[in-house]
Amino acid sequence: MAKTKGTPANDTLLGTDGNDVLRSGPADDLLQGGGGDDSLYGNPGNDTLSGGAGDDFLRGDPGDDVLYGGDGSDTLLGGVGDDVLYGGAGDRLIDGGVGNDTLYIASEADLTGIEIRNVEHIVFTGPVHLTLTGTAGDDTLVGGAGNDVLSGGDGSDVLFGESGNDLLVGGNGADVLYGGAGTDTLSGGTGDDTVWAEAGDGPLDGGDGNDVLVVAQGTDLDGLAQSGFETAWFVDGTGTVVETRDLTPPVDLNGPTFLFRSGGLVQAMQVDGTETARFGDSEGLTSDWQLAGKGDVNGDGQDDFVWRNQNDGSFAVWSLDETRPIELGDVFGLEPRYGLAAFADFNGDGTDDYLWRDADTGNIAVWTTSGLNSVTKGDLLGIDNTWQIAAVDQFGNGGQDILWRNAGTGEIAIWEMNGTGEPTRGAVHGIANDWQLAETADFDADGRADMLWRNQNDGSLAVWTSEGGGAVARGNVLGLGTDWQVAGTADFGGDGKADLLLRNDSLGQVAVWQMDGTGEPVRGSTFEVPAGWQVQAIDDFNGDGKADILWRNQQAGVMSVWEMDGDAAAQRYDFGFDGDLTVLAVRDLSADGQQGILARASNGDLAAFMFNDGAAPTVAAIGQLPTDWDLL
């Protein structure tokens, strides 16, 4: 063992194969330990210390020193100054000390168990596979040429993977992750992170927070396995953002889909309460195709649209599936003289069927459907043009039926339909021409539609109930002046029987008559409603099974809901509804039984008003569609 101390000059101190202790003098010295477990002390000056083989202890002390650990389990202490430290396999402690220090890690070094402190720069000279974890503060972690694992931990960290197939995890905080070359896996963690992506990267996950994916020049966003990002920045070769794209995944909407047309284009829009509406791609449609009817040909509960060619009479059905591309049905040939008289379920199978009528002869035919392109054509059924279709409703016990009226005599007859088969042709019933059909509704709760007649001379009413097989029961005449109008029919009492909403504009009054088939109704009290108020809709707005009344005063910019209980309102409440708004629909807008109003302003802004029991509706802007797009 050698114990050697330097002089004031620049010395070279050499150890032996034993355990040496070498101390430099105040000048710039070179200390080489050789074999054995050596201790090398730099003292003031810019010294170079090389431990060699063995478990060495190297301390630079003041000055800009260079420390080579060599083989073995070494301890390297830079001390004060800008030191350069070379670590090796199995080192125990590397501490740069005070100053701007640089650590070089040898190729393929095993860093397990090495404690590294106070080092400002780490340079890896080979494909070292690093596992680095940040502190609770804001850290900068830099990988090497190997397959590294960098974890930022708490704080707003910056992670550089460099070369290799790296795994970078930001952790908590607003982190910035750069994978570098290789197939990297980057995860932002919690916080608002920024992740730089390049072609060939592996899974990229923004994690929680409002995260940005930076897409390098020449990288295809669609080719990246990315998720959890809200925004994409596309950058050029200088890192300047040239495009921003919203990556927020669309909300899964459950509400109805509407179809709009503007000139030669049609477009679907789906809503779900107060969620932002979603629009599908527009589909071209020439002007010779016009809407002939709406119904459901596939039993999915959504409207399908029957288009008719005005030139050759051919027709086709379009089916909507939310805002996915519109499914275009086959085109069926049909002579133009056959008009679509009704589109309803004539065989009770849950899908709507075509009722065609020959304009020349009056004959009809039913074509049943069981899907977009499935049509079964029924035979022609003879009836002349003096008989007009007064209503299509369920007058029997199955699907939809036809109420006929003779334009000359006023007589009526009910045909109970049987799909493409022969209908049950009911008896002809006489009624004078001064009685007009006001409504069809179920006034006796037997599941069959009944007829409400109105005398055009004296205003009186009469209910005829359907008894099946085309038979009817005639109710007594109910006196009502001509200044009273039937404003609507609905079940206001919750007994399953349709009631009448009557209105007298000259008196500014309304009243509800609770009906009981052909029997005497319960005539409710009158209520004052000024002429500026109009019935906007009748529906169940509070979910109690009883129809309610939605009033609108457009000039005042107000709507009012009457939550009905029989012939009187159990509760009334008003809410603002700007006169500029056009009501597009009043219906269930969220597929959960909750009623709402879909409205559009003159500037194209769309809004949803979702009803709350006994309180003003929740209102939200849900999108924009110019007013030259007409709702179909």
C-alpha positions as CSV (number, residue, x, y, z in Angstrom):
1,M,0.0,0.0,0.0
2,A,1.3,3.4,-0.9
3,K,0.6,6.6,0.9
4,T,1.6,9.5,-1.3
5,K,1.0,13.3,-1.1
6,G,1.6,15.7,-3.9
7,T,3.8,18.8,-3.8
8,P,3.0,22.4,-4.8
9,A,3.9,21.5,-8.4
10,N,1.8,19.6,-10.9
11,D,2.4,16.0,-9.8
12,T,1.6,12.5,-11.0
13,L,0.9,10.1,-8.2
14,L,0.8,6.4,-8.9
15,G,-0.6,3.7,-6.6
16,T,0.2,0.1,-6.4
17,D,-1.9,-3.1,-6.6
18,G,-2.7,-2.6,-2.9
19,N,-5.1,-0.3,-1.1
20,D,-3.5,3.1,-1.7
21,V,-4.2,6.6,-0.3
22,L,-3.2,9.4,-2.7
23,R,-3.6,13.1,-1.9
24,S,-2.8,15.8,-4.4
25,G,-1.1,19.0,-3.7
26,P,-2.5,22.5,-4.4
27,A,-1.6,22.2,-8.1
28,D,-3.2,20.3,-11.0
29,D,-2.3,16.7,-10.3
30,L,-2.9,13.2,-11.8
31,L,-3.7,10.5,-9.3
32,Q,-3.9,6.8,-10.5
33,G,-4.8,4.3,-7.8
34,G,-4.1,1.1,-9.8
35,G,-5.3,-2.2,-8.3
36,G,-6.9,-2.5,-4.9
37,D,-9.4,-0.4,-2.9
38,D,-7.9,3.0,-3.2
39,S,-8.7,6.4,-1.7
40,L,-7.9,9.4,-3.9
41,Y,-8.2,13.0,-2.7
42,G,-7.9,15.9,-5.1
43,N,-7.5,19.0,-2.8
44,P,-7.5,22.5,-4.5
45,G,-6.6,22.5,-8.2
46,N,-8.0,20.9,-11.4
47,D,-7.2,17.3,-10.7
48,T,-7.7,14.0,-12.5
49,L,-8.4,11.0,-10.3
50,S,-8.5,7.5,-11.7
51,G,-9.4,4.7,-9.3
52,G,-8.7,1.7,-11.5
53,A,-9.7,-1.8,-10.4
54,G,-11.2,-2.3,-7.0
55,D,-13.7,-0.5,-4.7
56,D,-12.3,3.0,-4.8
57,F,-13.1,6.3,-3.1
58,L,-12.5,9.4,-5.2
59,R,-13.1,13.0,-3.9
60,G,-12.3,15.9,-6.2
61,D,-12.6,18.7,-3.6
62,P,-12.3,22.4,-5.0
63,G,-11.5,22.7,-8.6
64,D,-12.8,21.5,-12.0
65,D,-11.9,17.8,-11.5
66,V,-12.2,14.7,-13.6
67,L,-13.0,11.4,-11.8
68,Y,-12.7,8.0,-13.3
69,G,-14.2,5.3,-11.1
70,G,-13.0,2.3,-13.1
71,D,-14.1,-1.2,-12.2
72,G,-15.5,-2.1,-8.8
73,S,-18.0,-0.5,-6.4
74,D,-16.7,3.0,-6.4
75,T,-17.7,6.2,-4.7
76,L,-17.2,9.4,-6.7
77,L,-17.5,12.8,-5.0
78,G,-16.9,15.8,-7.3
79,G,-16.8,18.5,-4.6
80,V,-16.8,22.2,-5.5
81,G,-16.4,23.0,-9.1
82,D,-17.5,22.0,-12.6
83,D,-16.5,18.3,-12.5
84,V,-16.7,15.5,-14.9
85,L,-17.4,12.0,-13.5
86,Y,-17.1,8.7,-15.2
87,G,-19.2,6.0,-13.5
88,G,-18.8,2.3,-14.0
89,A,-20.6,-0.9,-13.3
90,G,-21.5,-1.5,-9.6
91,D,-20.8,2.0,-8.3
92,R,-22.3,2.9,-5.0
93,L,-22.5,6.7,-4.9
94,I,-21.9,9.4,-7.5
95,D,-22.2,12.9,-6.1
96,G,-21.3,15.9,-8.4
97,G,-21.2,18.3,-5.4
98,V,-21.4,22.0,-6.0
99,G,-21.1,23.3,-9.5
100,N,-22.2,22.4,-13.0
101,D,-21.2,18.7,-13.2
102,T,-21.4,16.1,-15.9
103,L,-21.7,12.3,-15.4
104,Y,-20.7,9.8,-18.1
105,I,-22.1,6.3,-17.6
106,A,-20.2,3.6,-19.3
107,S,-21.8,1.4,-22.0
108,E,-24.1,-1.4,-20.7
109,A,-23.5,-0.3,-17.1
110,D,-25.8,-1.9,-14.5
111,L,-27.3,1.1,-12.7
112,T,-29.1,-1.0,-10.1
113,G,-28.3,0.3,-6.6
114,I,-26.3,3.4,-7.8
115,E,-27.2,6.6,-5.9
116,I,-26.7,9.7,-8.1
117,R,-26.8,13.1,-6.5
118,N,-26.2,16.7,-7.6
119,V,-25.4,15.9,-11.2
120,E,-26.7,18.5,-13.7
121,H,-25.9,16.5,-16.9
122,I,-25.9,12.7,-17.5
123,V,-24.4,11.4,-20.7
124,F,-24.9,7.8,-21.6
125,T,-22.2,6.4,-23.8
126,G,-24.1,3.2,-24.9
127,P,-27.5,1.5,-24.9
128,V,-28.1,1.7,-21.2
129,H,-31.6,0.7,-20.1
130,L,-32.4,3.3,-17.4
131,T,-35.1,3.4,-14.8
132,L,-35.4,7.0,-13.5
133,T,-37.9,8.4,-11.1
134,G,-38.4,12.0,-10.4
135,T,-38.9,13.8,-7.1
136,A,-41.9,15.5,-5.7
137,G,-40.8,18.7,-7.5
138,D,-40.4,19.7,-11.2
139,D,-37.9,17.3,-12.7
140,T,-36.1,16.9,-16.0
141,L,-35.3,13.3,-16.8
142,V,-33.3,12.3,-19.8
143,G,-33.0,8.7,-21.1
144,G,-30.2,7.2,-23.1
145,A,-29.7,5.0,-26.1
146,G,-31.4,2.0,-24.5
147,N,-34.9,1.1,-23.6
148,D,-35.5,3.4,-20.7
149,V,-38.3,3.8,-18.1
150,L,-38.8,7.4,-17.0
151,S,-41.4,8.3,-14.4
152,G,-41.9,11.9,-13.5
153,G,-43.8,11.5,-10.2
154,D,-45.3,14.6,-8.7
155,G,-44.6,18.0,-10.1
156,S,-44.6,19.4,-13.6
157,D,-41.9,17.3,-15.2
158,V,-40.1,17.1,-18.6
159,L,-39.1,13.7,-19.8
160,F,-36.9,12.9,-22.8
161,G,-36.7,9.3,-23.8
162,E,-34.0,9.8,-26.5
163,S,-33.1,6.7,-28.5
164,G,-34.5,3.2,-27.8
165,N,-38.0,1.9,-27.1
166,D,-38.8,3.9,-24.0
167,L,-41.7,4.0,-21.5
168,L,-42.4,7.5,-20.2
169,V,-45.0,8.2,-17.5
170,G,-45.6,11.8,-16.5
171,G,-47.4,11.1,-13.2
172,N,-49.1,14.0,-11.5
173,G,-48.7,17.5,-12.7
174,A,-48.6,19.2,-16.1
175,D,-45.9,17.2,-17.8
176,V,-44.2,17.3,-21.2
177,L,-43.1,14.0,-22.7
178,Y,-40.7,13.6,-25.7
179,G,-40.2,10.0,-26.7
180,G,-37.5,10.5,-29.2
181,A,-36.3,7.9,-31.7
182,G,-37.7,4.4,-31.3
183,T,-41.1,2.8,-30.6
184,D,-42.0,4.6,-27.4
185,T,-44.9,4.3,-25.0
186,L,-46.0,7.6,-23.4
187,S,-48.5,8.2,-20.7
188,G,-49.3,11.6,-19.4
189,G,-51.0,10.6,-16.2
190,T,-53.0,13.1,-14.2
191,G,-52.8,16.8,-15.1
192,D,-52.8,18.8,-18.3
193,D,-50.0,17.1,-20.2
194,T,-48.3,17.7,-23.6
195,V,-47.1,14.5,-25.4
196,W,-44.9,14.7,-28.5
197,A,-45.6,11.9,-30.9
198,E,-43.7,10.6,-33.9
199,A,-44.4,7.9,-36.5
200,G,-43.8,4.4,-35.1
201,D,-44.6,5.2,-31.5
202,G,-46.5,2.7,-29.5
203,P,-49.5,3.4,-27.3
204,L,-50.0,7.1,-26.4
205,D,-52.3,7.9,-23.5
206,G,-53.0,11.4,-22.4
207,G,-54.6,10.2,-19.1
208,D,-56.7,12.5,-17.0
209,G,-56.8,16.2,-17.6
210,N,-56.9,18.4,-20.7
211,D,-54.1,16.8,-22.7
212,V,-52.4,17.8,-26.0
213,L,-51.0,15.4,-28.5
214,V,-48.3,17.1,-30.6
215,V,-48.0,15.4,-34.0
216,A,-44.6,15.8,-35.6
217,Q,-44.3,16.7,-39.3
218,G,-44.7,13.7,-41.5
219,T,-46.7,11.7,-38.8
220,D,-50.1,10.4,-39.6
221,L,-52.5,11.0,-36.7
222,D,-54.6,8.0,-37.8
223,G,-51.6,5.8,-37.6
224,L,-51.0,6.5,-34.0
225,A,-52.4,4.3,-31.2
226,Q,-53.6,7.3,-29.1
227,S,-56.3,7.8,-26.5
228,G,-57.2,10.2,-23.8
229,F,-56.2,13.4,-25.6
230,E,-58.5,16.4,-26.0
231,T,-56.5,18.4,-28.6
232,A,-54.0,17.6,-31.3
233,W,-51.4,20.1,-32.4
234,F,-49.8,19.5,-35.9
235,V,-46.3,21.1,-36.0
236,D,-43.9,21.8,-38.9
237,G,-40.2,21.0,-38.9
238,T,-39.5,24.0,-36.6
239,G,-42.1,22.9,-34.0
240,T,-44.5,25.7,-35.0
241,V,-48.2,24.7,-34.6
242,V,-49.8,24.8,-38.1
243,E,-53.1,23.1,-37.3
244,T,-55.2,22.4,-34.2
245,R,-57.8,19.6,-34.1
246,D,-60.3,18.7,-31.4
247,L,-59.9,15.1,-30.3
248,T,-62.6,15.1,-27.7
249,P,-64.5,11.8,-28.3
250,P,-68.2,12.4,-29.2
251,V,-70.7,11.9,-26.4
252,D,-72.8,8.7,-26.9
253,L,-76.1,10.2,-27.8
254,N,-79.4,8.3,-27.2
255,G,-82.0,10.7,-28.4
256,P,-83.9,10.9,-31.7
257,T,-82.5,11.6,-35.1
258,F,-84.0,14.3,-37.3
259,L,-83.6,14.8,-41.0
260,F,-83.2,18.2,-42.7
261,R,-83.2,19.2,-46.4
262,S,-81.6,22.2,-48.1
263,G,-81.9,22.3,-51.8
264,G,-80.2,19.2,-53.2
265,L,-78.8,18.1,-49.9
266,V,-80.2,16.2,-46.9
267,Q,-78.5,15.8,-43.5
268,A,-79.2,13.9,-40.3
269,M,-79.0,15.4,-36.8
270,Q,-79.2,13.5,-33.5
271,V,-79.9,15.1,-30.2
272,D,-79.9,13.9,-26.6
273,G,-81.4,16.5,-24.3
274,T,-79.0,19.3,-23.6
275,E,-76.0,17.5,-25.0
276,T,-74.4,19.0,-28.1
277,A,-76.2,17.8,-31.3
278,R,-74.3,15.6,-33.7
279,F,-74.6,16.0,-37.5
280,G,-74.0,13.3,-40.1
281,D,-72.5,13.8,-43.5
282,S,-74.8,15.4,-46.1
283,E,-76.3,13.3,-48.8
284,G,-77.2,14.5,-52.3
285,L,-80.8,14.4,-53.6
286,T,-82.1,15.9,-56.8
287,S,-85.2,18.1,-56.8
288,D,-87.3,15.5,-58.6
289,W,-87.3,13.4,-55.4
290,Q,-89.8,14.7,-52.9
291,L,-90.8,13.4,-49.4
292,A,-93.9,11.3,-49.7
293,G,-94.2,10.0,-46.1
294,K,-92.5,9.0,-42.9
295,G,-92.8,5.8,-41.0
296,D,-90.9,2.8,-39.6
297,V,-90.1,0.0,-42.1
298,N,-87.6,-1.9,-39.9
299,G,-89.2,-1.7,-36.5
300,D,-86.4,0.2,-34.8
301,G,-88.6,2.9,-33.5
302,Q,-86.9,5.6,-35.7
303,D,-88.5,7.4,-38.6
304,D,-87.8,6.1,-42.1
305,F,-88.4,8.4,-45.1
306,V,-90.3,7.5,-48.3
307,W,-89.1,9.5,-51.3
308,R,-91.1,9.7,-54.5
309,N,-89.8,10.6,-57.9
310,Q,-92.0,13.2,-59.4
311,N,-91.2,12.3,-62.9
312,D,-91.5,8.5,-63.1
313,G,-93.4,7.7,-59.9
314,S,-90.6,5.4,-58.5
315,F,-90.0,5.4,-54.8
316,A,-87.3,4.5,-52.2
317,V,-87.0,4.5,-48.5
318,W,-84.1,6.0,-46.5
319,S,-83.4,4.6,-43.1
320,L,-81.5,6.6,-40.4
321,D,-79.2,5.1,-37.8
322,E,-78.2,8.0,-35.6
323,T,-75.8,10.1,-37.7
324,R,-74.1,7.2,-39.5
325,P,-74.3,7.3,-43.3
326,I,-77.9,7.2,-44.4
327,E,-78.9,3.7,-45.6
328,L,-80.4,4.1,-49.0
329,G,-83.1,1.6,-50.0
330,D,-83.7,0.1,-53.4
331,V,-85.7,2.0,-55.9
332,F,-89.1,0.5,-56.7
333,G,-90.9,1.2,-59.9
334,L,-94.5,2.5,-59.7
335,E,-96.7,4.4,-62.1
336,P,-97.2,8.0,-61.1
337,R,-101.0,7.7,-60.9
338,Y,-100.6,5.6,-57.7
339,G,-100.4,8.1,-54.8
340,L,-99.2,7.2,-51.3
341,A,-102.5,7.6,-49.4
342,A,-101.0,6.5,-46.1
343,F,-97.9,4.9,-44.5
344,A,-99.0,2.9,-41.5
345,D,-99.0,-0.5,-40.0
346,F,-101.9,-2.3,-41.7
347,N,-101.0,-5.9,-40.5
348,G,-100.0,-5.2,-36.9
349,D,-96.5,-6.5,-37.2
350,G,-94.8,-3.3,-35.9
351,T,-93.6,-2.1,-39.3
352,D,-95.4,0.5,-41.4
353,D,-96.8,-0.4,-44.8
354,Y,-97.7,1.5,-48.0
355,L,-101.3,2.2,-48.9
356,W,-101.4,3.2,-52.6
357,R,-104.4,4.6,-54.3
358,D,-105.1,4.8,-58.1
359,A,-106.0,8.4,-58.9
360,D,-107.9,7.3,-62.0
361,T,-110.1,4.5,-60.5
362,G,-110.0,5.0,-56.7
363,N,-108.8,1.4,-56.2
364,I,-106.3,0.8,-53.4
365,A,-103.5,-1.7,-52.6
366,V,-101.5,-2.4,-49.5
367,W,-97.8,-3.3,-49.8
368,T,-96.4,-4.6,-46.5
369,T,-92.8,-4.1,-45.3
370,S,-90.5,-6.0,-43.0
371,G,-87.3,-4.1,-43.7
372,L,-85.7,-1.5,-45.9
373,N,-86.0,-3.4,-49.1
374,S,-88.6,-6.0,-48.2
375,V,-92.0,-5.4,-49.9
376,T,-94.9,-7.8,-50.3
377,K,-97.4,-6.4,-52.8
378,G,-101.1,-6.9,-52.2
379,D,-103.9,-7.1,-54.8
380,L,-105.9,-4.2,-55.8
381,L,-109.0,-3.6,-53.7
382,G,-111.9,-2.0,-55.6
383,I,-113.5,1.2,-54.4
384,D,-114.5,4.2,-56.5
385,N,-113.4,7.8,-56.2
386,T,-116.6,9.0,-54.5
387,W,-115.2,7.4,-51.4
388,Q,-112.5,9.4,-49.7
389,I,-110.1,8.4,-46.9
390,A,-111.3,10.3,-43.9
391,A,-108.8,8.8,-41.4
392,V,-106.4,6.0,-40.8
393,D,-106.5,4.7,-37.3
394,Q,-107.0,1.6,-35.2
395,F,-110.7,1.1,-35.4
396,G,-110.5,-2.6,-34.9
397,N,-108.4,-4.9,-32.8
398,G,-105.2,-5.2,-34.9
399,G,-103.3,-2.8,-37.0
400,Q,-104.4,0.4,-38.7
401,D,-107.7,0.6,-40.5
402,I,-109.4,2.9,-42.9
403,L,-112.4,5.2,-42.3
404,W,-114.1,6.0,-45.6
405,R,-116.5,8.8,-46.3
406,N,-118.6,9.3,-49.4
407,A,-118.1,12.8,-50.7
408,G,-121.6,12.8,-52.2
409,T,-123.8,11.3,-49.6
410,G,-121.7,11.8,-46.4
411,E,-122.0,8.1,-45.6
412,I,-119.1,6.4,-43.8
413,A,-117.7,2.9,-43.7
414,I,-114.8,1.2,-41.8
415,W,-112.5,-1.3,-43.4
416,E,-110.5,-3.4,-40.9
417,M,-107.3,-4.1,-42.7
418,N,-105.5,-7.4,-42.9
419,G,-102.2,-6.6,-44.5
420,T,-102.2,-7.6,-48.1
421,G,-105.3,-9.8,-47.6
422,E,-108.9,-9.0,-48.0
423,P,-110.1,-6.5,-45.4
424,T,-113.3,-6.7,-43.3
425,R,-115.5,-4.2,-45.1
426,G,-117.9,-2.8,-42.5
427,A,-121.4,-1.7,-43.1
428,V,-122.2,1.7,-44.5
429,H,-123.5,4.2,-41.9
430,G,-125.5,7.3,-42.9
431,I,-124.5,10.7,-41.6
432,A,-125.4,14.1,-43.1
433,N,-122.8,16.2,-44.9
434,D,-123.1,19.0,-42.5
435,W,-121.4,16.8,-39.9
436,Q,-117.6,16.8,-40.3
437,L,-115.0,14.6,-38.7
438,A,-113.2,16.7,-36.1
439,E,-111.0,14.0,-34.5
440,T,-110.4,10.3,-34.1
441,A,-109.4,9.2,-30.6
442,D,-110.2,6.5,-28.0
443,F,-113.0,8.1,-26.0
444,D,-114.1,4.9,-24.2
445,A,-110.7,3.3,-23.3
446,D,-111.4,0.0,-25.3
447,G,-108.3,0.3,-27.4
448,R,-110.2,1.2,-30.6
449,A,-110.3,4.6,-32.2
450,D,-113.6,6.5,-32.1
451,M,-115.0,9.4,-34.1
452,L,-115.8,12.9,-32.9
453,W,-118.2,14.6,-35.3
454,R,-118.9,18.4,-35.5
455,N,-121.9,20.0,-37.0
456,Q,-120.8,22.9,-39.2
457,N,-124.1,24.7,-38.8
458,D,-124.7,24.9,-35.0
459,G,-121.3,23.7,-33.6
460,S,-122.8,20.7,-31.8
461,L,-120.7,17.5,-31.2
462,A,-121.3,13.8,-31.3
463,V,-119.1,10.8,-30.4
464,W,-119.5,7.5,-32.4
465,T,-117.5,4.7,-30.8
466,S,-116.0,1.8,-32.8
467,E,-117.4,-1.6,-31.9
468,G,-115.3,-3.8,-34.1
469,G,-116.0,-5.3,-37.5
470,G,-117.0,-1.9,-38.8
471,A,-119.9,-1.5,-36.4
472,V,-120.4,1.8,-34.6
473,A,-122.4,3.1,-31.6
474,R,-123.8,6.6,-32.0
475,G,-123.8,8.9,-29.1
476,N,-126.1,11.8,-28.3
477,V,-125.6,15.2,-29.8
478,L,-123.7,17.5,-27.4
479,G,-124.6,21.2,-27.6
480,L,-121.7,23.6,-28.2
481,G,-121.8,27.0,-29.9
482,T,-119.9,27.7,-33.1
483,D,-117.6,30.1,-31.3
484,W,-116.1,27.2,-29.5
485,Q,-113.3,25.2,-31.3
486,V,-111.8,21.8,-30.5
487,A,-108.2,22.8,-29.7
488,G,-107.1,19.2,-29.0
489,T,-107.9,15.7,-27.7
490,A,-105.9,14.0,-25.0
491,D,-106.3,12.0,-21.8
492,F,-106.2,14.9,-19.2
493,G,-107.6,12.7,-16.4
494,G,-105.4,9.6,-16.7
495,D,-108.4,7.2,-17.1
496,G,-107.3,6.0,-20.6
497,K,-110.1,8.0,-22.3
498,A,-109.4,10.9,-24.6
499,D,-110.9,14.2,-23.4
500,L,-111.6,17.5,-25.3
501,L,-109.8,20.8,-24.9
502,L,-112.2,23.4,-26.1
503,R,-111.4,27.1,-26.8
504,N,-113.5,30.2,-27.3
505,D,-111.3,32.9,-28.9
506,S,-113.9,35.6,-28.7
507,L,-114.5,35.1,-25.0
508,G,-110.8,34.3,-24.2
509,Q,-111.8,31.1,-22.5
510,V,-110.9,27.4,-22.5
511,A,-112.5,24.3,-20.9
512,V,-111.9,20.6,-20.7
513,W,-114.6,18.0,-21.2
514,Q,-113.8,14.7,-19.7
515,M,-115.3,12.1,-22.1
516,D,-116.9,8.7,-21.5
517,G,-117.6,7.2,-24.8
518,T,-121.1,7.9,-26.0
519,G,-122.1,9.0,-22.6
520,E,-122.5,12.5,-21.2
521,P,-119.1,14.2,-20.6
522,V,-118.0,16.0,-17.5
523,R,-118.0,19.6,-18.6
524,G,-115.3,21.4,-16.8
525,S,-115.2,25.0,-15.7
526,T,-114.0,27.7,-18.0
527,F,-110.6,29.4,-17.6
528,E,-109.5,32.7,-18.9
529,V,-106.8,32.6,-21.6
530,P,-106.2,35.8,-23.6
531,A,-106.1,35.6,-27.4
532,G,-102.3,36.1,-27.5
533,W,-101.8,32.6,-26.1
534,Q,-101.8,29.6,-28.5
535,V,-101.7,25.9,-27.8
536,Q,-98.1,24.8,-28.8
537,A,-98.4,21.2,-27.8
538,I,-100.4,18.7,-25.7
539,D,-98.2,16.1,-24.0
540,D,-97.3,14.6,-20.6
541,F,-94.7,17.0,-19.4
542,N,-94.4,15.7,-15.8
543,G,-94.6,12.0,-16.3
544,D,-97.8,11.5,-14.3
545,G,-99.7,9.7,-17.1
546,K,-102.0,12.7,-17.7
547,A,-101.7,15.0,-20.7
548,D,-100.7,18.6,-20.0
549,I,-101.0,21.8,-22.1
550,L,-98.0,23.8,-23.4
551,W,-99.1,27.4,-24.2
552,R,-97.1,30.0,-26.1
553,N,-97.4,33.8,-26.3
554,Q,-94.9,34.6,-29.1
555,Q,-95.3,38.4,-28.8
556,A,-94.5,38.3,-25.1
557,G,-91.7,35.8,-25.4
558,V,-93.3,33.4,-22.8
559,M,-94.4,29.8,-22.6
560,S,-96.6,28.4,-19.9
561,V,-97.2,24.8,-18.8
562,W,-100.5,23.6,-17.4
563,E,-100.0,20.3,-15.6
564,M,-103.5,18.9,-15.8
565,D,-105.5,16.8,-13.5
566,G,-108.8,16.2,-15.2
567,D,-110.6,19.4,-16.2
568,A,-108.3,21.7,-14.2
569,A,-104.6,22.5,-13.9
570,A,-103.0,21.1,-10.8
571,Q,-100.0,23.4,-11.3
572,R,-99.0,26.2,-13.8
573,Y,-95.6,27.7,-14.4
574,D,-94.2,30.1,-17.0
575,F,-90.8,30.3,-18.6
576,G,-89.1,32.6,-21.1
577,F,-89.2,31.5,-24.8
578,D,-88.0,34.2,-27.2
579,G,-90.4,35.2,-30.0
580,D,-87.6,34.7,-32.5
581,L,-87.5,31.0,-31.8
582,T,-89.2,28.5,-34.1
583,V,-90.4,25.3,-32.5
584,L,-89.1,22.3,-34.5
585,A,-90.3,19.5,-32.3
586,V,-91.9,18.9,-28.9
587,R,-91.2,15.3,-27.9
588,D,-88.9,13.0,-25.9
589,L,-85.4,14.4,-26.8
590,S,-83.4,12.0,-24.6
591,A,-85.0,8.6,-25.1
592,D,-85.7,8.4,-21.4
593,G,-89.3,9.6,-21.3
594,Q,-88.3,13.2,-20.6
595,Q,-90.1,15.6,-22.8
596,G,-88.4,18.6,-24.4
597,I,-88.6,21.3,-27.0
598,L,-86.2,21.5,-30.0
599,A,-86.1,25.1,-31.2
600,R,-84.1,27.2,-33.7
601,A,-83.4,30.9,-33.8
602,S,-83.4,33.0,-37.0
603,N,-79.6,33.0,-36.9
604,G,-79.6,29.1,-37.0
605,D,-78.8,28.6,-33.3
606,L,-80.4,25.4,-31.9
607,A,-81.5,25.0,-28.4
608,A,-83.1,22.3,-26.3
609,F,-85.5,23.0,-23.5
610,M,-85.8,19.9,-21.2
611,F,-88.8,19.9,-18.9
612,N,-88.6,19.5,-15.1
613,D,-91.7,18.6,-13.1
614,G,-93.1,21.9,-11.8
615,A,-90.1,24.0,-12.7
616,A,-88.8,25.9,-15.6
617,P,-87.1,23.7,-18.1
618,T,-83.3,23.3,-18.4
619,V,-82.1,25.2,-21.5
620,A,-78.9,24.6,-23.5
621,A,-77.5,25.7,-26.8
622,I,-76.9,22.4,-28.7
623,G,-75.6,23.5,-32.1
624,Q,-76.2,25.5,-35.3
625,L,-78.0,24.8,-38.5
626,P,-79.0,27.6,-40.9
627,T,-82.7,28.2,-41.4
628,D,-82.5,27.2,-45.1
629,W,-82.3,23.7,-43.8
630,D,-86.0,22.5,-43.5
631,L,-87.0,19.8,-41.0
632,L,-88.6,16.9,-42.8
